[in-house]
Amino acid sequence: MNVMQEKLAFLLDKYSVEAKATLLNRDVVAVDGAETPLLSHCLERRFIELKNMVLNNTLSGVSVMRVARIIHKGADINVALYREFDLCQWILGEIICQVTAFQNGNVLNVIATTKSGIVCTIEISATLADDMEPIDKHEIIAEHGIGCDVVVDAQLKQDSVYVFGDTKQKFTDVDFELYGLSIEDIAIVRSAFSLAQKKNGAEHIEADCYLNKLVAAAEKSAERCERVVL
């Protein structure tokens, strides 16, 4: 956290942002004393580009968004679902209004529908060993075109540079101002900086409130085996 706070302070100073921002943890930042959810996952480059493909009609007539995410064994599935609900709504620019969920232990399947009728299928399982990184894939199917954050015919996302020798090393740098941080840490710092710069914390708080309602609706649906309309 100290390194990320230093990087955040660097950005605030470089761009002359007067607001004071302090990272409280990986999910919350305090901007001028007001605690705000970061929702930092949305600022990963792969998701920004998926959203751009929808906004500029590279993908026109979107009908389905398919999501799969595998997390560590014992991890909270609802936290993962919260993330995927947010990504679906943010990328598509739509609000989810119907949820149907089925859960069996550490596996959860959700069918969600947006106001315009786009269907989002979300598959989450908590089965990974602790030493493995979470695995996910996001795919958008449209009348004209298909977009995905993983290359065609691949199950895992690739890194930019691989070094093979006595030990295997890999490197992916996506932000020249935050060189050395992981992709997830870069998104956290960028999200905190954006909140301090734009002072739009109210939007994040409102989004967080609705996302919690969606997660609660999914729990209710899984318990009752019925669709829940918000």
C-alpha positions in Angstrom: 0.0 0.0 0.0 2.9 2.4 0.7 4.2 2.1 -2.8 0.8 2.7 -4.3 0.3 5.7 -2.0 3.6 7.1 -3.2 2.6 6.7 -6.8 -0.8 8.3 -6.1 0.9 11.3 -4.5 3.2 11.6 -7.5 0.2 11.8 -9.9 -1.6 14.3 -7.7 1.5 16.5 -7.6 2.3 16.1 -11.3 -1.2 17.2 -12.4 -1.7 19.8 -9.7 -4.7 18.2 -8.1 -5.4 19.9 -4.8 -7.6 17.3 -3.3 -6.0 15.0 -0.7 -6.4 11.3 -1.5 -5.4 8.5 0.9 -5.7 4.8 0.0 -7.3 3.1 3.0 -7.2 -0.4 1.4 -7.5 -1.9 -2.1 -11.2 -1.1 -2.3 -11.6 2.3 -0.6 -10.0 5.7 -0.9 -10.5 8.8 1.3 -10.8 12.0 -0.8 -10.6 15.0 1.4 -11.8 12.8 4.3 -14.7 11.3 2.4 -14.5 7.5 2.1 -15.4 6.3 -1.4 -15.4 2.8 -3.1 -12.8 2.6 -5.8 -14.4 0.2 -8.2 -10.9 0.1 -9.7 -11.4 -3.0 -11.8 -13.1 -0.8 -14.5 -9.9 1.0 -15.2 -7.9 -2.0 -16.4 -7.0 -1.3 -20.0 -8.6 -4.5 -21.3 -12.0 -3.4 -20.0 -11.6 0.2 -21.1 -11.0 -1.1 -24.7 -14.1 -3.4 -24.5 -16.2 -0.5 -23.4 -14.8 1.6 -26.3 -15.7 -1.1 -28.7 -19.3 -0.9 -27.5 -19.4 2.9 -27.4 -18.0 3.5 -30.9 -20.2 0.8 -32.4 -17.3 -1.4 -33.4 -19.6 -4.0 -31.8 -23.2 -3.1 -32.9 -26.3 -4.8 -31.8 -24.9 -6.3 -28.6 -27.0 -9.3 -27.4 -24.9 -11.2 -24.9 -22.0 -10.7 -22.6 -20.3 -13.9 -21.3 -18.2 -13.8 -18.1 -16.2 -16.6 -16.5 -14.0 -16.0 -13.4 -12.1 -18.6 -11.2 -10.9 -17.4 -7.8 -9.1 -18.9 -4.9 -10.6 -21.8 -2.9 -12.4 -20.3 0.1 -12.6 -16.8 -1.4 -15.9 -14.9 -1.1 -18.0 -15.6 -4.3 -20.2 -12.6 -3.6 -17.1 -10.3 -3.8 -16.3 -11.8 -7.2 -20.0 -11.4 -8.3 -20.0 -7.7 -7.2 -17.0 -7.1 -9.5 -18.5 -8.9 -12.5 -21.9 -7.1 -12.1 -20.0 -3.8 -12.1 -17.9 -4.7 -15.1 -21.0 -5.8 -17.1 -22.9 -2.6 -16.3 -19.9 -0.3 -16.9 -18.7 -1.9 -20.2 -22.2 -2.1 -21.7 -23.4 1.2 -20.3 -26.6 -0.5 -19.1 -28.3 -1.2 -15.7 -29.0 -4.8 -14.8 -32.6 -5.2 -13.8 -33.2 -8.9 -13.6 -31.1 -11.7 -11.9 -31.4 -15.4 -11.8 -28.8 -17.3 -9.9 -27.9 -21.0 -9.2 -25.3 -21.9 -6.6 -23.8 -25.2 -5.6 -21.2 -24.8 -2.9 -18.2 -22.9 -4.3 -19.7 -22.6 -7.8 -22.2 -19.9 -8.9 -24.0 -19.4 -12.2 -25.9 -16.1 -12.9 -28.1 -15.0 -15.7 -28.7 -11.2 -15.6 -30.6 -9.0 -18.0 -30.2 -5.3 -18.7 -33.0 -2.8 -19.3 -32.5 -3.1 -23.0 -32.6 -6.9 -23.0 -28.8 -7.7 -23.2 -28.2 -11.0 -21.4 -25.2 -11.4 -19.2 -24.1 -14.9 -18.2 -21.7 -15.0 -15.3 -19.9 -18.2 -14.2 -17.8 -18.0 -11.0 -16.0 -20.8 -9.2 -13.7 -20.7 -6.1 -11.4 -23.6 -6.8 -7.9 -22.3 -7.4 -4.9 -23.0 -5.2 -3.6 -20.0 -3.2 -0.4 -19.7 -5.3 -2.4 -19.2 -8.5 -3.6 -15.9 -9.9 -7.4 -15.5 -10.5 -8.4 -16.5 -14.1 -11.2 -14.7 -16.0 -12.5 -14.1 -19.4 -15.0 -11.5 -20.7 -16.7 -11.8 -24.1 -19.2 -9.7 -25.9 -21.4 -11.1 -28.7 -23.1 -8.7 -31.0 -25.0 -8.7 -34.3 -21.9 -7.4 -36.0 -18.7 -8.5 -34.3 -17.4 -10.3 -31.2 -15.1 -8.7 -28.6 -13.0 -10.6 -26.0 -10.3 -9.7 -23.5 -8.4 -12.9 -24.2 -7.0 -13.7 -27.6 -8.8 -16.2 -29.9 -8.6 -19.9 -29.0 -6.8 -19.1 -25.7 -7.9 -19.9 -22.2 -5.5 -17.6 -20.4 -4.4 -14.0 -21.0 -0.9 -13.6 -22.3 1.9 -11.4 -21.0 3.9 -9.0 -23.2 7.4 -10.4 -22.6 8.6 -13.8 -21.5 12.2 -14.6 -20.4 13.2 -18.3 -20.4 16.3 -19.4 -18.6 17.1 -20.9 -15.2 13.8 -19.4 -14.1 10.7 -18.4 -16.1 9.9 -14.6 -15.9 7.2 -12.6 -17.5 6.6 -8.9 -17.8 3.6 -6.7 -18.8 3.8 -2.9 -18.3 0.7 -0.9 -19.3 1.3 2.5 -17.7 4.6 4.5 -18.2 3.8 6.8 -15.3 3.3 3.9 -12.9 6.1 1.6 -14.1 6.7 -1.4 -11.9 3.2 -1.8 -10.5 1.0 -4.8 -11.3 -2.0 -4.2 -13.6 -4.4 -4.5 -10.6 -2.3 -2.0 -8.6 -2.2 0.5 -11.5 -6.0 0.4 -11.8 -6.3 1.1 -8.0 -4.0 4.1 -8.2 -5.6 5.4 -11.4 -9.1 5.1 -9.9 -8.1 6.9 -6.7 -6.4 9.7 -8.8 -9.6 10.0 -11.0 -11.8 10.4 -8.0 -9.5 13.1 -6.5 -9.3 14.9 -9.9 -13.0 14.7 -10.9 -14.5 14.7 -7.4 -17.2 12.3 -8.6 -17.3 10.1 -5.5 -21.1 10.4 -5.3 -21.4 8.4 -8.5 -19.2 5.6 -7.1 -21.2 5.5 -3.9 -24.5 5.3 -5.8 -23.0 2.5 -8.0 -21.8 0.6 -4.9 -25.2 0.8 -3.3 -26.9 -0.7 -6.4 -24.2 -3.4 -6.9 -24.9 -4.5 -3.3 -28.6 -4.7 -4.2 -27.7 -6.9 -7.2 -25.6 -9.2 -5.1 -28.4 -9.5 -2.5 -30.9 -10.2 -5.4 -28.6 -13.0 -6.6 -28.5 -14.6 -3.1 -32.3 -14.4 -2.9 -32.6 -15.9 -6.3 -30.3 -18.8 -5.6 -32.1 -19.5 -2.3 -35.6 -19.5 -3.8 -34.7 -20.8 -7.3 -36.6 -18.0 -9.0 -35.9 -14.9 -10.9 -35.6 -11.6 -9.1 -36.6 -8.3 -10.7 -35.2 -5.1 -9.4 
